Amino acid sequence: MIALIQRVTQASVSVAGEVTGEIGPGLLVLLGVEKDDDEQKANRLCERVLGYRIFSDDAGKMNLNVQQAGGSVLVVSQFTLAADTERGMRPSFSRGAAPQDAQALYDYFVGRCREQGITTQTGRFAADMQVSLTNDGPVTFWLQV
């Protein structure tokens, strides 16, 4: 399971011109689900994403997690993160989970974020989405479990 996280001052996601989720300061989480992923991996990734200390403390050091910083989370499904790009000029998506499995783990991950008390917004699974963000820093990390 993969999360590309970006510290943002704002982010939103739209489907067919309709905003499905938007946040102010916090994390944009692009979430990729691979074939062998399960709820245990989703739990671990959620723990890492929400606990990752990438927000500045009073001394200006990256020492606070999203909850400590008072931020929100926007989770967007991103199957292309599971792409195999090692060879050729076209990505292979053979590592990605089947759509029904990926959606179940995506929904589970979102639920786990909400259970932790974090304001969590979402995109729409498998939709053609437009994501808008202002990356703060820029600060971007790849987390994988």
N, CA, C and O atoms as a GROMACS GRO file, in nm:
protein
  580
    1MET      N    1   0.087  -0.117   0.000
    1MET     CA    2   0.000   0.000   0.000
    1MET      C    3   0.091   0.123   0.000
    1MET      O    4   0.192   0.126   0.070
    2ILE      N    5   0.054   0.221  -0.079
    2ILE     CA    6   0.138   0.338  -0.102
    2ILE      C    7   0.058   0.465  -0.073
    2ILE      O    8  -0.058   0.477  -0.110
    3ALA      N    9   0.124   0.560  -0.007
    3ALA     CA   10   0.066   0.693   0.010
    3ALA      C   11   0.170   0.796  -0.032
    3ALA      O   12   0.280   0.800   0.021
    4LEU      N   13   0.134   0.878  -0.127
    4LEU     CA   14   0.214   0.995  -0.161
    4LEU      C   15   0.148   1.109  -0.086
    4LEU      O   16   0.036   1.149  -0.119
    5ILE      N   17   0.217   1.163   0.013
    5ILE     CA   18   0.156   1.267   0.096
    5ILE      C   19   0.220   1.401   0.066
    5ILE      O   20   0.342   1.412   0.047
    6GLN      N   21   0.137   1.503   0.061
    6GLN     CA   22   0.184   1.638   0.036
    6GLN      C   23   0.127   1.730   0.144
    6GLN      O   24   0.006   1.733   0.168
    7ARG      N   25   0.216   1.806   0.206
    7ARG     CA   26   0.171   1.906   0.302
    7ARG      C   27   0.117   2.023   0.220
    7ARG      O   28   0.186   2.077   0.134
    8VAL      N   29  -0.008   2.061   0.249
    8VAL     CA   30  -0.075   2.163   0.168
    8VAL      C   31  -0.130   2.276   0.255
    8VAL      O   32  -0.157   2.257   0.374
    9THR      N   33  -0.146   2.392   0.193
    9THR     CA   34  -0.219   2.501   0.258
    9THR      C   35  -0.367   2.491   0.224
    9THR      O   36  -0.453   2.539   0.297
   10GLN      N   37  -0.396   2.426   0.108
   10GLN     CA   38  -0.533   2.396   0.067
   10GLN      C   39  -0.527   2.293  -0.043
   10GLN      O   40  -0.430   2.283  -0.117
   11ALA      N   41  -0.635   2.215  -0.052
   11ALA     CA   42  -0.648   2.117  -0.160
   11ALA      C   43  -0.795   2.086  -0.181
   11ALA      O   44  -0.876   2.094  -0.089
   12SER      N   45  -0.828   2.050  -0.306
   12SER     CA   46  -0.965   2.010  -0.337
   12SER      C   47  -0.963   1.910  -0.450
   12SER      O   48  -0.867   1.901  -0.526
   13VAL      N   49  -1.071   1.834  -0.460
   13VAL     CA   50  -1.087   1.739  -0.568
   13VAL      C   51  -1.229   1.754  -0.623
   13VAL      O   52  -1.326   1.766  -0.548
   14SER      N   53  -1.238   1.752  -0.756
   14SER     CA   54  -1.367   1.768  -0.824
   14SER      C   55  -1.390   1.654  -0.921
   14SER      O   56  -1.296   1.599  -0.978
   15VAL      N   57  -1.517   1.620  -0.939
   15VAL     CA   58  -1.559   1.522  -1.038
   15VAL      C   59  -1.669   1.587  -1.120
   15VAL      O   60  -1.772   1.628  -1.066
   16ALA      N   61  -1.648   1.597  -1.251
   16ALA     CA   62  -1.746   1.658  -1.342
   16ALA      C   63  -1.790   1.796  -1.294
   16ALA      O   64  -1.908   1.831  -1.302
   17GLY      N   65  -1.695   1.874  -1.245
   17GLY     CA   66  -1.723   2.010  -1.201
   17GLY      C   67  -1.778   2.022  -1.061
   17GLY      O   68  -1.796   2.134  -1.012
   18GLU      N   69  -1.805   1.910  -0.994
   18GLU     CA   70  -1.858   1.912  -0.857
   18GLU      C   71  -1.745   1.883  -0.758
   18GLU      O   72  -1.676   1.782  -0.770
   19VAL      N   73  -1.728   1.971  -0.661
   19VAL     CA   74  -1.627   1.948  -0.558
   19VAL      C   75  -1.675   1.836  -0.467
   19VAL      O   76  -1.782   1.845  -0.406
   20THR      N   77  -1.594   1.729  -0.457
   20THR     CA   78  -1.630   1.616  -0.371
   20THR      C   79  -1.558   1.621  -0.238
   20THR      O   80  -1.601   1.557  -0.141
   21GLY      N   81  -1.450   1.696  -0.231
   21GLY     CA   82  -1.376   1.710  -0.107
   21GLY      C   83  -1.283   1.829  -0.114
   21GLY      O   84  -1.224   1.857  -0.218
   22GLU      N   85  -1.269   1.898  -0.001
   22GLU     CA   86  -1.174   2.009   0.005
   22GLU      C   87  -1.131   2.032   0.148
   22GLU      O   88  -1.209   2.013   0.242
   23ILE      N   89  -1.005   2.073   0.163
   23ILE     CA   90  -0.949   2.101   0.295
   23ILE      C   91  -0.868   2.230   0.290
   23ILE      O   92  -0.828   2.276   0.183
   24GLY      N   93  -0.845   2.285   0.408
   24GLY     CA   94  -0.749   2.393   0.423
   24GLY      C   95  -0.614   2.330   0.452
   24GLY      O   96  -0.577   2.232   0.388
   25PRO      N   97  -0.540   2.383   0.549
   25PRO     CA   98  -0.409   2.326   0.580
   25PRO      C   99  -0.420   2.180   0.623
   25PRO      O  100  -0.511   2.142   0.697
   26GLY      N  101  -0.326   2.100   0.575
   26GLY     CA  102  -0.326   1.959   0.612
   26GLY      C  103  -0.248   1.876   0.514
   26GLY      O  104  -0.145   1.918   0.462
   27LEU      N  105  -0.299   1.754   0.488
   27LEU     CA  106  -0.232   1.658   0.400
   27LEU      C  107  -0.322   1.618   0.285
   27LEU      O  108  -0.438   1.581   0.305
   28LEU      N  109  -0.267   1.624   0.164
   28LEU     CA  110  -0.328   1.558   0.050
   28LEU      C  111  -0.263   1.421   0.043
   28LEU      O  112  -0.141   1.410   0.034
   29VAL      N  113  -0.344   1.316   0.047
   29VAL     CA  114  -0.295   1.179   0.045
   29VAL      C  115  -0.341   1.113  -0.084
   29VAL      O  116  -0.461   1.089  -0.103
   30LEU      N  117  -0.246   1.084  -0.174
   30LEU     CA  118  -0.276   1.005  -0.293
   30LEU      C  119  -0.250   0.861  -0.254
   30LEU      O  120  -0.137   0.826  -0.219
   31LEU      N  121  -0.352   0.777  -0.260
   31LEU     CA  122  -0.346   0.642  -0.206
   31LEU      C  123  -0.352   0.537  -0.316
   31LEU      O  124  -0.447   0.532  -0.394
   32GLY      N  125  -0.249   0.451  -0.320
   32GLY     CA  126  -0.242   0.342  -0.416
   32GLY      C  127  -0.250   0.208  -0.344
   32GLY      O  128  -0.184   0.188  -0.242
   33VAL      N  129  -0.331   0.117  -0.397
   33VAL     CA  130  -0.349  -0.015  -0.336
   33VAL      C  131  -0.292  -0.121  -0.430
   33VAL      O  132  -0.324  -0.125  -0.548
   34GLU      N  133  -0.207  -0.207  -0.373
   34GLU     CA  134  -0.143  -0.313  -0.450
   34GLU      C  135  -0.209  -0.448  -0.421
   34GLU      O  136  -0.287  -0.461  -0.326
   35LYS      N  137  -0.178  -0.548  -0.503
   35LYS     CA  138  -0.243  -0.679  -0.499
   35LYS      C  139  -0.245  -0.744  -0.361
   35LYS      O  140  -0.349  -0.795  -0.319
   36ASP      N  141  -0.135  -0.745  -0.292
   36ASP     CA  142  -0.126  -0.818  -0.165
   36ASP      C  143  -0.161  -0.734  -0.043
   36ASP      O  144  -0.136  -0.776   0.070
   37ASP      N  145  -0.217  -0.616  -0.063
   37ASP     CA  146  -0.251  -0.530   0.050
   37ASP      C  147  -0.372  -0.583   0.125
   37ASP      O  148  -0.457  -0.652   0.068
   38ASP      N  149  -0.378  -0.552   0.254
   38ASP     CA  150  -0.487  -0.597   0.339
   38ASP      C  151  -0.512  -0.492   0.447
   38ASP      O  152  -0.446  -0.388   0.449
   39GLU      N  153  -0.607  -0.519   0.535
   39GLU     CA  154  -0.642  -0.423   0.640
   39GLU      C  155  -0.525  -0.396   0.734
   39GLU      O  156  -0.511  -0.284   0.784
   40GLN      N  157  -0.442  -0.494   0.760
   40GLN     CA  158  -0.324  -0.474   0.846
   40GLN      C  159  -0.231  -0.370   0.785
   40GLN      O  160  -0.181  -0.282   0.855
   41LYS      N  161  -0.208  -0.380   0.655
   41LYS     CA  162  -0.123  -0.281   0.588
   41LYS      C  163  -0.190  -0.143   0.587
   41LYS      O  164  -0.124  -0.041   0.605
   42ALA      N  165  -0.321  -0.142   0.568
   42ALA     CA  166  -0.394  -0.014   0.570
   42ALA      C  167  -0.384   0.051   0.707
   42ALA      O  168  -0.367   0.172   0.717
   43ASN      N  169  -0.395  -0.028   0.813
   43ASN     CA  170  -0.381   0.025   0.949
   43ASN      C  171  -0.243   0.085   0.969
   43ASN      O  172  -0.230   0.196   1.021
   44ARG      N  173  -0.140   0.012   0.927
   44ARG     CA  174  -0.002   0.060   0.944
   44ARG      C  175   0.021   0.187   0.863
   44ARG      O  176   0.084   0.281   0.911
   45LEU      N  177  -0.028   0.190   0.739
   45LEU     CA  178  -0.008   0.309   0.657
   45LEU      C  179  -0.083   0.428   0.715
   45LEU      O  180  -0.030   0.539   0.715
   46CYS      N  181  -0.204   0.407   0.764
   46CYS     CA  182  -0.280   0.515   0.827
   46CYS      C  183  -0.203   0.570   0.947
   46CYS      O  184  -0.192   0.691   0.965
   47GLU      N  185  -0.150   0.481   1.028
   47GLU     CA  186  -0.071   0.521   1.144
   47GLU      C  187   0.050   0.605   1.102
   47GLU      O  188   0.080   0.707   1.164
   48ARG      N  189   0.117   0.564   0.996
   48ARG     CA  190   0.234   0.638   0.947
   48ARG      C  191   0.194   0.774   0.890
   48ARG      O  192   0.257   0.875   0.920
   49VAL      N  193   0.091   0.776   0.807
   49VAL     CA  194   0.047   0.901   0.744
   49VAL      C  195   0.007   1.003   0.851
   49VAL      O  196   0.054   1.117   0.849
   50LEU      N  197  -0.079   0.962   0.945
   50LEU     CA  198  -0.129   1.055   1.045
   50LEU      C  199  -0.023   1.091   1.149
   50LEU      O  200  -0.030   1.197   1.211
   51GLY      N  201   0.074   1.005   1.168
   51GLY     CA  202   0.179   1.030   1.266
   51GLY      C  203   0.303   1.096   1.210
   51GLY      O  204   0.390   1.139   1.287
   52TYR      N  205   0.314   1.106   1.078
   52TYR     CA  206   0.435   1.159   1.015
   52TYR      C  207   0.453   1.306   1.051
   52TYR      O  208   0.363   1.388   1.030
   53ARG      N  209   0.568   1.337   1.106
   53ARG     CA  210   0.593   1.471   1.159
   53ARG      C  211   0.654   1.561   1.052
   53ARG      O  212   0.776   1.568   1.037
   54ILE      N  213   0.567   1.628   0.977
   54ILE     CA  214   0.614   1.713   0.867
   54ILE      C  215   0.560   1.856   0.875
   54ILE      O  216   0.571   1.933   0.779
   55PHE      N  217   0.501   1.890   0.989
   55PHE     CA  218   0.452   2.026   1.010
   55PHE      C  219   0.544   2.096   1.109
   55PHE      O  220   0.598   2.033   1.200
   56SER      N  221   0.561   2.224   1.091
   56SER     CA  222   0.657   2.300   1.172
   56SER      C  223   0.606   2.327   1.312
   56SER      O  224   0.489   2.357   1.334
   57ASP      N  225   0.698   2.314   1.408
   57ASP     CA  226   0.669   2.353   1.546
   57ASP      C  227   0.704   2.500   1.563
   57ASP      O  228   0.735   2.568   1.466
   58ASP      N  229   0.700   2.550   1.686
   58ASP     CA  230   0.728   2.692   1.711
   58ASP      C  231   0.870   2.732   1.675
   58ASP      O  232   0.897   2.850   1.650
   59ALA      N  233   0.962   2.635   1.671
   59ALA     CA  234   1.102   2.663   1.636
   59ALA      C  235   1.126   2.649   1.485
   59ALA      O  236   1.239   2.665   1.439
   60GLY      N  237   1.020   2.618   1.409
   60GLY     CA  238   1.035   2.605   1.266
   60GLY      C  239   1.086   2.470   1.220
   60GLY      O  240   1.121   2.454   1.103
   61LYS      N  241   1.092   2.372   1.309
   61LYS     CA  242   1.138   2.238   1.273
   61LYS      C  243   1.018   2.149   1.239
   61LYS      O  244   0.912   2.163   1.299
   62MET      N  245   1.036   2.058   1.144
   62MET     CA  246   0.931   1.962   1.114
   62MET      C  247   0.923   1.865   1.231
   62MET      O  248   1.000   1.769   1.240
   63ASN      N  249   0.828   1.892   1.320
   63ASN     CA  250   0.821   1.815   1.443
   63ASN      C  251   0.678   1.780   1.485
   63ASN      O  252   0.658   1.715   1.587
   64LEU      N  253   0.579   1.824   1.405
   64LEU     CA  254   0.439   1.800   1.440
   64LEU      C  255   0.372   1.715   1.333
   64LEU      O  256   0.402   1.726   1.214
   65ASN      N  257   0.279   1.629   1.376
   65ASN     CA  258   0.200   1.554   1.278
   65ASN      C  259   0.076   1.637   1.242
   65ASN      O  260   0.054   1.745   1.296
   66VAL      N  261  -0.005   1.586   1.151
   66VAL     CA  262  -0.119   1.662   1.100
   66VAL      C  263  -0.219   1.695   1.211
   66VAL      O  264  -0.275   1.805   1.212
   67GLN      N  265  -0.242   1.604   1.302
   67GLN     CA  266  -0.337   1.629   1.409
   67GLN      C  267  -0.283   1.736   1.505
   67GLN      O  268  -0.356   1.825   1.546
   68GLN      N  269  -0.155   1.726   1.541
   68GLN     CA  270  -0.094   1.825   1.630
   68GLN      C  271  -0.094   1.963   1.567
   68GLN      O  272  -0.101   2.064   1.637
   69ALA      N  273  -0.087   1.968   1.433
   69ALA     CA  274  -0.086   2.096   1.362
   69ALA      C  275  -0.227   2.149   1.337
   69ALA      O  276  -0.243   2.260   1.285
   70GLY      N  277  -0.330   2.071   1.374
   70GLY     CA  278  -0.468   2.114   1.354
   70GLY      C  279  -0.514   2.104   1.210
   70GLY      O  280  -0.606   2.175   1.169
   71GLY      N  281  -0.451   2.015   1.133
   71GLY     CA  282  -0.483   2.002   0.992
   71GLY      C  283  -0.588   1.897   0.962
   71GLY      O  284  -0.634   1.824   1.051
   72SER      N  285  -0.625   1.891   0.836
   72SER     CA  286  -0.722   1.794   0.784
   72SER      C  287  -0.652   1.706   0.681
   72SER      O  288  -0.536   1.728   0.647
   73VAL      N  289  -0.726   1.607   0.632
   73VAL     CA  290  -0.672   1.513   0.534
   73VAL      C  291  -0.769   1.502   0.417
   73VAL      O  292  -0.891   1.492   0.436
   74LEU      N  293  -0.714   1.504   0.296
   74LEU     CA  294  -0.791   1.478   0.175
   74LEU      C  295  -0.732   1.353   0.111
   74LEU      O  296  -0.616   1.355   0.068
   75VAL      N  297  -0.810   1.244   0.103
   75VAL     CA  298  -0.762   1.117   0.050
   75VAL      C  299  -0.820   1.096  -0.090
   75VAL      O  300  -0.941   1.100  -0.110
   76VAL      N  301  -0.729   1.074  -0.187
   76VAL     CA  302  -0.768   1.057  -0.326
   76VAL      C  303  -0.711   0.924  -0.375
   76VAL      O  304  -0.591   0.900  -0.363
   77SER      N  305  -0.795   0.838  -0.431
   77SER     CA  306  -0.747   0.710  -0.486
   77SER      C  307  -0.657   0.738  -0.607
   77SER      O  308  -0.687   0.824  -0.690
   78GLN      N  309  -0.546   0.664  -0.614
   78GLN     CA  310  -0.446   0.689  -0.719
   78GLN      C  311  -0.383   0.558  -0.762
   78GLN      O  312  -0.273   0.525  -0.717
   79PHE      N  313  -0.453   0.483  -0.848
   79PHE     CA  314  -0.404   0.350  -0.887
   79PHE      C  315  -0.270   0.355  -0.959
   79PHE      O  316  -0.197   0.256  -0.959
   80THR      N  317  -0.235   0.468  -1.020
   80THR     CA  318  -0.110   0.476  -1.095
   80THR      C  319   0.013   0.469  -1.004
   80THR      O  320   0.124   0.445  -1.053
   81LEU      N  321  -0.004   0.489  -0.874
   81LEU     CA  322   0.110   0.475  -0.783
   81LEU      C  323   0.162   0.332  -0.779
   81LEU      O  324   0.279   0.310  -0.748
   82ALA      N  325   0.078   0.236  -0.811
   82ALA     CA  326   0.118   0.095  -0.810
   82ALA      C  327   0.179   0.052  -0.944
   82ALA      O  328   0.204  -0.067  -0.964
   83ALA      N  329   0.202   0.143  -1.034
   83ALA     CA  330   0.254   0.110  -1.166
   83ALA      C  331   0.397   0.058  -1.160
   83ALA      O  332   0.477   0.101  -1.077
   84ASP      N  333   0.427  -0.036  -1.249
   84ASP     CA  334   0.563  -0.084  -1.270
   84ASP      C  335   0.621   0.000  -1.383
   84ASP      O  336   0.574  -0.007  -1.497
   85THR      N  337   0.722   0.079  -1.351
   85THR     CA  338   0.781   0.170  -1.451
   85THR      C  339   0.928   0.136  -1.479
   85THR      O  340   1.002   0.219  -1.533
   86GLU      N  341   0.968   0.016  -1.443
   86GLU     CA  342   1.109  -0.021  -1.455
   86GLU      C  343   1.155  -0.038  -1.600
   86GLU      O  344   1.272  -0.014  -1.630
   87ARG      N  345   1.067  -0.078  -1.690
   87ARG     CA  346   1.107  -0.103  -1.827
   87ARG      C  347   1.012  -0.036  -1.924
   87ARG      O  348   0.897  -0.008  -1.893
   88GLY      N  349   1.065  -0.010  -2.041
   88GLY     CA  350   0.981   0.038  -2.150
   88GLY      C  351   0.934   0.181  -2.133
   88GLY      O  352   0.980   0.254  -2.045
   89MET      N  353   0.842   0.218  -2.219
   89MET     CA  354   0.790   0.355  -2.223
   89MET      C  355   0.643   0.362  -2.187
   89MET      O  356   0.579   0.466  -2.204
   90ARG      N  357   0.589   0.250  -2.138
   90ARG     CA  358   0.448   0.248  -2.098
   90ARG      C  359   0.438   0.175  -1.965
   90ARG      O  360   0.493   0.066  -1.950
   91PRO      N  361   0.369   0.234  -1.866
   91PRO     CA  362   0.360   0.168  -1.735
   91PRO      C  363   0.274   0.042  -1.741
   91PRO      O  364   0.180   0.032  -1.820
   92SER      N  365   0.309  -0.052  -1.654
   92SER     CA  366   0.228  -0.172  -1.637
   92SER      C  367   0.155  -0.159  -1.504
   92SER      O  368   0.213  -0.114  -1.405
   93PHE      N  369   0.030  -0.198  -1.501
   93PHE     CA  370  -0.048  -0.186  -1.378
   93PHE      C  371  -0.075  -0.322  -1.315
   93PHE      O  372  -0.171  -0.338  -1.239
   94SER      N  373   0.008  -0.420  -1.345
   94SER     CA  374  -0.010  -0.556  -1.295
   94SER      C  375   0.006  -0.566  -1.144
   94SER      O  376  -0.040  -0.664  -1.085
   95ARG      N  377   0.071  -0.470  -1.080
   95ARG     CA  378   0.088  -0.472  -0.934
   95ARG      C  379  -0.035  -0.422  -0.860
   95ARG      O  380  -0.050  -0.446  -0.740
   96GLY      N  381  -0.123  -0.354  -0.930
   96GLY     CA  382  -0.239  -0.294  -0.866
   96GLY      C  383  -0.344  -0.397  -0.826
   96GLY      O  384  -0.360  -0.500  -0.890
   97ALA      N  385  -0.413  -0.366  -0.718
   97ALA     CA  386  -0.521  -0.454  -0.671
   97ALA      C  387  -0.640  -0.447  -0.767
   97ALA      O  388  -0.657  -0.349  -0.839
   98ALA      N  389  -0.719  -0.551  -0.768
   98ALA     CA  390  -0.843  -0.551  -0.845
   98ALA      C  391  -0.930  -0.436  -0.795
   98ALA      O  392  -0.928  -0.405  -0.676
   99PRO      N  393  -1.007  -0.373  -0.883
   99PRO     CA  394  -1.085  -0.254  -0.843
   99PRO      C  395  -1.170  -0.274  -0.718
   99PRO      O  396  -1.172  -0.186  -0.631
  100GLN      N  397  -1.241  -0.386  -0.705
  100GLN     CA  398  -1.328  -0.405  -0.588
  100GLN      C  399  -1.245  -0.418  -0.460
  100GLN      O  400  -1.286  -0.369  -0.355
  101ASP      N  401  -1.129  -0.483  -0.468
  101ASP     CA  402  -1.041  -0.495  -0.351
  101ASP      C  403  -0.981  -0.359  -0.315
  101ASP      O  404  -0.972  -0.323  -0.198
  102ALA      N  405  -0.939  -0.285  -0.418
  102ALA     CA  406  -0.880  -0.154  -0.395
  102ALA      C  407  -0.981  -0.059  -0.331
  102ALA      O  408  -0.948   0.016  -0.239
  103GLN      N  409  -1.104  -0.061  -0.380
  103GLN     CA  410  -1.205   0.028  -0.322
  103GLN      C  411  -1.234  -0.007  -0.178
  103GLN      O  412  -1.250   0.082  -0.094
  104ALA      N  413  -1.240  -0.136  -0.147
  104ALA     CA  414  -1.265  -0.177  -0.008
  104ALA      C  415  -1.155  -0.127   0.084
  104ALA      O  416  -1.183  -0.081   0.194
  105LEU      N  417  -1.029  -0.136   0.041
  105LEU     CA  418  -0.918  -0.091   0.126
  105LEU      C  419  -0.910   0.062   0.129
  105LEU      O  420  -0.872   0.119   0.231
  106TYR      N  421  -0.944   0.127   0.020
  106TYR     CA  422  -0.951   0.274   0.017
  106TYR      C  423  -1.055   0.321   0.120
  106TYR      O  424  -1.027   0.409   0.202
  107ASP      N  425  -1.174   0.262   0.115
  107ASP     CA  426  -1.280   0.300   0.209
  107ASP      C  427  -1.238   0.269   0.353
  107ASP      O  428  -1.267   0.347   0.444
  108TYR      N  429  -1.172   0.157   0.372
  108TYR     CA  430  -1.124   0.119   0.505
  108TYR      C  431  -1.023   0.221   0.557
  108TYR      O  432  -1.031   0.264   0.672
  109PHE      N  433  -0.928   0.261   0.472
  109PHE     CA  434  -0.827   0.360   0.508
  109PHE      C  435  -0.893   0.492   0.548
  109PHE      O  436  -0.858   0.552   0.650
  110VAL      N  437  -0.987   0.538   0.468
  110VAL     CA  438  -1.059   0.662   0.498
  110VAL      C  439  -1.130   0.650   0.633
  110VAL      O  440  -1.126   0.742   0.715
  111GLY      N  441  -1.196   0.538   0.656
  111GLY     CA  442  -1.264   0.516   0.784
  111GLY      C  443  -1.169   0.519   0.902
  111GLY      O  444  -1.201   0.573   1.007
  112ARG      N  445  -1.050   0.460   0.884
  112ARG     CA  446  -0.950   0.461   0.992
  112ARG      C  447  -0.904   0.604   1.022
  112ARG      O  448  -0.885   0.639   1.138
  113CYS      N  449  -0.887   0.684   0.919
  113CYS     CA  450  -0.849   0.826   0.941
  113CYS      C  451  -0.956   0.896   1.023
  113CYS      O  452  -0.924   0.968   1.118
  114ARG      N  453  -1.080   0.876   0.987
  114ARG     CA  454  -1.190   0.940   1.058
  114ARG      C  455  -1.201   0.892   1.201
  114ARG      O  456  -1.232   0.970   1.291
  115GLU      N  457  -1.176   0.763   1.223
  115GLU     CA  458  -1.180   0.708   1.359
  115GLU      C  459  -1.074   0.770   1.449
  115GLU      O  460  -1.090   0.771   1.571
  116GLN      N  461  -0.968   0.822   1.390
  116GLN     CA  462  -0.861   0.887   1.467
  116GLN      C  463  -0.895   1.033   1.499
  116GLN      O  464  -0.814   1.103   1.560
  117GLY      N  465  -1.012   1.077   1.458
  117GLY     CA  466  -1.055   1.212   1.490
  117GLY      C  467  -1.006   1.318   1.394
  117GLY      O  468  -1.015   1.438   1.423
  118ILE      N  469  -0.954   1.277   1.280
  118ILE     CA  470  -0.904   1.371   1.180
  118ILE      C  471  -1.017   1.404   1.082
  118ILE      O  472  -1.082   1.313   1.030
  119THR      N  473  -1.040   1.532   1.057
  119THR     CA  474  -1.134   1.571   0.953
  119THR      C  475  -1.081   1.517   0.821
  119THR      O  476  -0.972   1.554   0.778
  120THR      N  477  -1.159   1.431   0.757
  120THR     CA  478  -1.113   1.361   0.637
  120THR      C  479  -1.214   1.378   0.524
  120THR      O  480  -1.331   1.344   0.538
  121GLN      N  481  -1.165   1.432   0.413
  121GLN     CA  482  -1.245   1.448   0.293
  121GLN      C  483  -1.193   1.350   0.188
  121GLN      O  484  -1.083   1.296   0.203
  122THR      N  485  -1.271   1.327   0.083
  122THR     CA  486  -1.229   1.229  -0.018
  122THR      C  487  -1.261   1.275  -0.158
  122THR      O  488  -1.338   1.368  -0.182
  123GLY      N  489  -1.198   1.204  -0.250
  123GLY     CA  490  -1.237   1.211  -0.390
  123GLY      C  491  -1.346   1.108  -0.412
  123GLY      O  492  -1.416   1.071  -0.318
  124ARG      N  493  -1.362   1.063  -0.535
  124ARG     CA  494  -1.459   0.958  -0.567
  124ARG      C  495  -1.383   0.844  -0.634
  124ARG      O  496  -1.322   0.863  -0.740
  125PHE      N  497  -1.386   0.729  -0.574
  125PHE     CA  498  -1.307   0.616  -0.621
  125PHE      C  499  -1.336   0.587  -0.769
  125PHE      O  500  -1.452   0.583  -0.811
  126ALA      N  501  -1.229   0.568  -0.847
  126ALA     CA  502  -1.233   0.530  -0.989
  126ALA      C  503  -1.294   0.636  -1.080
  126ALA      O  504  -1.321   0.609  -1.197
  127ALA      N  505  -1.316   0.756  -1.030
  127ALA     CA  506  -1.370   0.862  -1.113
  127ALA      C  507  -1.256   0.938  -1.181
  127ALA      O  508  -1.141   0.930  -1.138
  128ASP      N  509  -1.290   1.010  -1.286
  128ASP     CA  510  -1.197   1.102  -1.350
  128ASP      C  511  -1.199   1.229  -1.264
  128ASP      O  512  -1.294   1.308  -1.271
  129MET      N  513  -1.095   1.248  -1.185
  129MET     CA  514  -1.093   1.357  -1.087
  129MET      C  515  -0.993   1.465  -1.127
  129MET      O  516  -0.893   1.438  -1.192
  130GLN      N  517  -1.024   1.587  -1.086
  130GLN     CA  518  -0.931   1.698  -1.100
  130GLN      C  519  -0.893   1.740  -0.959
  130GLN      O  520  -0.978   1.774  -0.877
  131VAL      N  521  -0.763   1.737  -0.933
  131VAL     CA  522  -0.712   1.769  -0.800
  131VAL      C  523  -0.640   1.902  -0.808
  131VAL      O  524  -0.556   1.924  -0.896
  132SER      N  525  -0.673   1.990  -0.716
  132SER     CA  526  -0.609   2.121  -0.707
  132SER      C  527  -0.546   2.132  -0.570
  132SER      O  528  -0.607   2.094  -0.470
  133LEU      N  529  -0.424   2.185  -0.564
  133LEU     CA  530  -0.358   2.197  -0.435
  133LEU      C  531  -0.255   2.308  -0.437
  133LEU      O  532  -0.206   2.349  -0.542
  134THR      N  533  -0.225   2.355  -0.318
  134THR     CA  534  -0.111   2.441  -0.298
  134THR      C  535  -0.019   2.368  -0.203
  134THR      O  536  -0.045   2.359  -0.083
  135ASN      N  537   0.090   2.314  -0.259
  135ASN     CA  538   0.186   2.237  -0.181
  135ASN      C  539   0.264   2.336  -0.094
  135ASN      O  540   0.318   2.434  -0.145
  136ASP      N  541   0.268   2.311   0.034
  136ASP     CA  542   0.331   2.398   0.132
  136ASP      C  543   0.476   2.355   0.151
  136ASP      O  544   0.502   2.252   0.214
  137GLY      N  545   0.568   2.429   0.099
  137GLY     CA  546   0.710   2.398   0.117
  137GLY      C  547   0.791   2.410  -0.010
  137GLY      O  548   0.870   2.504  -0.019
  138PRO      N  549   0.780   2.327  -0.106
  138PRO     CA  550   0.695   2.208  -0.116
  138PRO      C  551   0.747   2.094  -0.027
  138PRO      O  552   0.867   2.073  -0.013
  139VAL      N  553   0.653   2.022   0.031
  139VAL     CA  554   0.685   1.908   0.115
  139VAL      C  555   0.604   1.790   0.064
  139VAL      O  556   0.481   1.791   0.070
  140THR      N  557   0.674   1.687   0.013
  140THR     CA  558   0.611   1.568  -0.042
  140THR      C  559   0.690   1.445  -0.001
  140THR      O  560   0.812   1.444  -0.011
  141PHE      N  561   0.621   1.342   0.046
  141PHE     CA  562   0.688   1.216   0.087
  141PHE      C  563   0.611   1.097   0.031
  141PHE      O  564   0.489   1.100   0.017
  142TRP      N  565   0.688   0.991   0.000
  142TRP     CA  566   0.635   0.863  -0.044
  142TRP      C  567   0.643   0.768   0.074
  142TRP      O  568   0.752   0.743   0.125
  143LEU      N  569   0.530   0.715   0.119
  143LEU     CA  570   0.526   0.618   0.226
  143LEU      C  571   0.472   0.487   0.171
  143LEU      O  572   0.372   0.487   0.098
  144GLN      N  573   0.536   0.377   0.205
  144GLN     CA  574   0.491   0.247   0.155
  144GLN      C  575   0.504   0.144   0.264
  144GLN      O  576   0.604   0.141   0.336
  145VAL      N  577   0.402   0.059   0.278
  145VAL     CA  578   0.407  -0.051   0.375
  145VAL      C  579   0.381  -0.182   0.303
  145VAL      O  580   0.380  -0.288   0.365
   0.00000   0.00000   0.00000
